[in-house]
Amino acid sequence: HQEATGLPLSLLFTLRHQSSVWCCTWSPDGKQILSCDDNNINLWNFDQQAPNLLRPFPNTNKHTIYCRWSPDGTLIATVTNSDIKIWDNQSFSLIKTLSAPHVPVFLSCDWSPDSLRIVSGTWGGSIYVWDTKSFDLLISLPLHTGGVECCVYSPDGTKIVTTSQDKTLKLVNSESYSILATLSSHTDEIYCCSWSPDGEYLVSGSVDKTLKVWDACLNSLLVTLTLHREAVVCCSWSPNGKYIVSGSWDNTLNIYDSASYNLLTTITSHTEELRCCSWSPDG
């Protein structure tokens, strides 16, 4: 067991929902927070004195499990099991609903850094990529033998990483869609992954209770961190590259030094299992 070495943190606010929160993410300018629970998609104004709910999105009568801002801040993507909805950030109007034949369940999505494409992961093990100007489906690519729990563009947009219930990560060229590498070390399904800001490293979290850091250039495992007692379901590299945060079904968030991999802080203010975490753009 490793003791935390200390990183000064304090709880600022608790934003209440009526049911379990599935996803949360900051706006690119750091002024708003988007969250989704069992029944609602909420947009919060982040004011360090008193954050407030700007408004809920129109009720879609569908369970929303994932939400992501476009990097340019103009659009929002939300994922239900049956489709992906694209919303205008200013008017809250629904612009487009993306779906695909023979896709029973969507699980995740991400925007390309230039906001021109969106990739989604599905229960069937494929990823789907859409053009966000025409909303044409560009490609359907079978990658995994289990559901794609997470899919993320690299910071420079040249690669996509996917994680799956089949216990592997795959690196894909975002132009040719050729598979560059398959990373295997986890012993159970992989829920989450995140790129380092320079695109040279990856971190992944799994139901096997571990957090793993990979060299994305050499496609090799660097370290396995085993400080959670339950599944690791969310992880994220800080914008300045100095820290890694992981969240678990053990109700805790761990923050690590990304150079030494030492545990800096364990956050224990949640009373039930975590599902999501997100850094503010300024870290």
C-alpha positions in Angstrom: 0.0 0.0 0.0 1.3 3.4 -1.0 0.5 6.5 1.1 -0.4 9.8 -0.6 2.5 12.2 -0.6 0.3 15.2 -0.7 -1.2 17.6 -3.2 -3.3 20.5 -1.8 -6.9 20.1 -2.9 -10.2 21.3 -1.5 -13.8 20.6 -2.4 -15.3 23.7 -3.9 -18.9 22.8 -4.8 -21.2 19.8 -5.0 -23.7 20.0 -8.0 -26.7 17.9 -7.2 -28.5 15.6 -9.6 -31.7 13.6 -9.1 -30.1 10.4 -10.2 -26.7 8.8 -11.0 -24.3 11.0 -13.0 -22.9 9.1 -16.0 -20.6 11.7 -17.5 -19.3 15.2 -16.9 -17.0 17.5 -19.0 -15.8 21.1 -19.0 -16.3 23.5 -21.9 -13.1 24.3 -23.8 -13.1 27.8 -22.3 -13.6 26.5 -18.7 -16.7 28.6 -18.1 -19.3 25.8 -18.2 -19.8 22.2 -17.1 -21.9 19.7 -18.9 -23.3 16.6 -17.1 -25.8 13.9 -17.8 -27.7 11.7 -15.4 -30.3 8.9 -15.8 -32.9 11.4 -17.1 -31.3 14.8 -17.9 -28.5 16.6 -19.7 -27.6 19.7 -17.6 -25.4 22.7 -18.5 -23.9 24.6 -15.6 -22.4 28.0 -15.5 -19.1 27.8 -13.5 -18.8 30.7 -11.3 -16.3 30.3 -8.5 -18.7 32.1 -6.1 -21.8 30.1 -6.9 -22.1 27.7 -9.9 -25.7 27.6 -11.2 -27.7 25.5 -13.6 -28.2 27.4 -16.9 -30.8 25.1 -18.1 -31.4 21.4 -18.8 -31.4 20.3 -22.4 -34.7 19.3 -24.0 -35.9 16.0 -22.7 -35.1 13.3 -25.3 -36.8 10.5 -23.3 -33.6 8.5 -23.6 -30.9 7.5 -21.2 -27.8 9.6 -21.9 -24.6 8.0 -21.0 -21.9 10.2 -22.6 -21.4 13.8 -23.4 -18.6 15.7 -25.2 -17.9 19.4 -26.2 -16.5 20.0 -29.7 -13.0 21.5 -29.2 -14.1 24.8 -30.9 -16.9 25.0 -28.2 -19.7 25.4 -30.7 -21.3 22.0 -30.5 -22.1 19.3 -28.0 -22.4 15.6 -28.6 -24.5 13.3 -26.4 -24.7 9.6 -26.6 -27.7 7.4 -25.9 -27.6 3.7 -26.4 -29.4 4.1 -29.8 -27.9 7.3 -31.2 -25.6 10.3 -31.0 -27.2 13.7 -30.8 -25.4 16.9 -31.9 -26.6 20.1 -30.2 -25.9 23.8 -30.8 -24.2 25.2 -27.6 -25.8 28.6 -27.8 -29.5 27.8 -28.7 -29.6 24.3 -27.2 -31.3 23.2 -30.4 -30.9 19.7 -31.8 -28.9 19.9 -35.0 -28.6 16.3 -36.0 -29.2 12.8 -34.8 -26.5 10.3 -35.9 -27.4 6.6 -36.1 -26.3 3.6 -38.1 -28.1 0.5 -39.4 -27.6 -2.6 -37.4 -26.0 -0.7 -34.4 -28.0 -1.7 -31.3 -25.9 0.2 -28.8 -23.5 3.2 -28.8 -21.2 3.5 -25.9 -18.8 6.4 -26.4 -17.7 9.2 -28.7 -15.0 11.8 -29.2 -14.4 14.9 -31.5 -11.3 15.3 -33.6 -9.1 18.2 -32.5 -10.3 20.3 -35.4 -13.9 19.5 -34.6 -14.5 18.2 -38.2 -15.0 14.6 -37.3 -16.6 12.6 -34.5 -15.8 8.9 -33.7 -18.1 6.6 -31.8 -17.7 3.2 -30.2 -20.4 0.5 -30.3 -21.4 -2.5 -28.4 -20.6 -4.7 -31.4 -16.9 -3.8 -31.4 -16.9 -1.3 -34.3 -16.1 2.4 -34.5 -18.1 4.8 -36.7 -16.6 8.1 -37.9 -18.8 11.0 -39.2 -18.0 14.2 -41.0 -19.4 17.0 -38.7 -20.1 19.4 -41.6 -22.2 17.1 -43.8 -22.8 14.5 -41.1 -22.0 11.8 -43.6 -20.8 8.5 -42.2 -17.2 8.2 -43.4 -16.4 4.7 -42.2 -17.6 1.8 -40.1 -14.6 -0.1 -38.9 -14.8 -3.4 -37.0 -11.9 -3.5 -34.4 -12.8 -5.5 -31.3 -14.5 -8.7 -30.3 -16.2 -6.8 -27.5 -17.9 -3.4 -27.0 -15.8 -0.3 -27.5 -16.1 1.4 -24.1 -13.9 4.4 -25.0 -12.5 6.0 -28.2 -10.3 9.1 -28.2 -8.5 11.1 -30.8 -4.8 11.9 -30.2 -4.0 15.5 -29.5 -2.6 16.0 -33.0 -5.6 14.1 -34.5 -3.5 11.6 -36.4 -4.5 8.6 -34.2 -7.5 7.1 -32.5 -7.2 4.9 -29.4 -10.0 2.5 -28.5 -10.6 0.4 -25.4 -12.8 -2.6 -25.2 -14.6 -5.3 -23.3 -12.2 -7.7 -25.1 -9.4 -6.5 -22.7 -7.3 -4.7 -25.4 -6.5 -1.2 -26.6 -6.1 -0.5 -30.3 -4.3 2.4 -32.0 -5.7 3.3 -35.4 -4.5 5.8 -38.0 -7.2 8.4 -38.3 -6.8 8.9 -42.1 -6.2 5.4 -43.4 -8.0 3.7 -40.5 -5.3 1.0 -40.5 -4.6 -0.6 -37.2 -1.2 0.5 -35.9 -1.0 -1.5 -32.7 -2.9 -3.7 -30.3 -2.0 -3.2 -26.6 -2.6 -6.2 -24.3 -2.0 -6.5 -20.6 -5.3 -5.9 -18.8 -7.0 -9.0 -17.6 -10.6 -7.6 -17.8 -12.6 -5.2 -19.8 -11.1 -1.7 -20.2 -13.4 1.2 -19.5 -11.3 4.3 -20.1 -8.2 5.8 -21.6 -6.6 9.2 -22.0 -3.7 10.7 -24.0 -0.9 12.7 -22.5 -1.0 16.3 -23.9 2.0 15.6 -26.1 0.5 12.5 -27.5 3.4 10.3 -26.5 1.7 8.3 -23.7 -1.6 6.7 -22.9 -3.2 5.8 -19.6 -6.0 3.1 -19.4 -8.3 1.9 -16.6 -9.9 -1.5 -16.3 -12.3 -3.7 -14.3 -9.2 -5.6 -13.3 -8.7 -2.7 -10.8 -5.5 -1.4 -12.5 -4.4 1.8 -14.1 -1.8 1.2 -16.9 0.5 3.7 -18.6 1.7 3.0 -22.1 4.4 4.4 -24.4 2.3 5.3 -27.5 5.3 5.6 -29.7 6.9 2.3 -28.8 3.5 0.6 -28.1 4.8 -0.8 -24.8 3.6 -0.9 -21.2 5.5 1.4 -18.9 3.8 0.8 -15.5 0.8 -0.8 -13.8 -0.7 1.1 -10.8 -2.7 -1.1 -8.4 -4.0 1.4 -5.8 -7.8 1.1 -6.4 -9.8 -1.6 -4.7 -12.5 -1.9 -7.4 -12.8 -1.3 -11.2 -11.1 1.8 -12.6 -13.8 3.4 -14.8 -12.4 6.9 -15.6 -8.9 8.4 -16.1 -7.5 11.6 -17.5 -4.2 13.2 -18.0 -4.0 16.8 -16.8 -3.7 19.6 -19.4 -0.2 20.5 -18.2 0.9 16.8 -18.4 2.0 16.7 -14.8 -0.8 14.6 -13.3 -3.0 11.6 -13.9 -6.4 11.2 -12.2 -8.3 8.0 -12.0 -11.8 7.2 -10.6 -13.1 3.9 -9.4 -16.1 2.0 -8.2 -14.3 2.1 -4.8 -15.8 5.7 -4.5 -12.4 7.4 -4.7 -10.3 9.5 -7.1 -6.5 9.1 -7.1 -4.2 11.7 -8.4 -0.7 10.6 -9.5 2.5 12.4 -10.5 2.9 11.4 -14.1 6.7 11.4 -14.0 7.3 9.3 -10.9 3.8 7.6 -10.8 3.7 8.4 -7.1 0.3 8.8 -5.5 -0.2 12.4 -4.6 -3.8 12.5 -3.3 -6.8 10.3 -2.8 -10.1 12.1 -2.8 -12.8 10.4 -0.7 -15.7 12.8 -0.7 -18.0 10.7 -3.0 -20.2 8.3 -1.2 -21.0 6.0 -4.1 -19.1 4.6 -7.1 -17.6 7.0 -9.6 -18.3 6.9 -13.3 -16.5 10.0 -14.7 -13.9 12.7 -14.1 -12.7 15.7 -16.1 -10.0 18.3 -15.7 -10.7 22.0 -16.1 -8.8 23.4 -19.2 -6.4 25.3 -16.9 -5.7 22.2 -14.9 
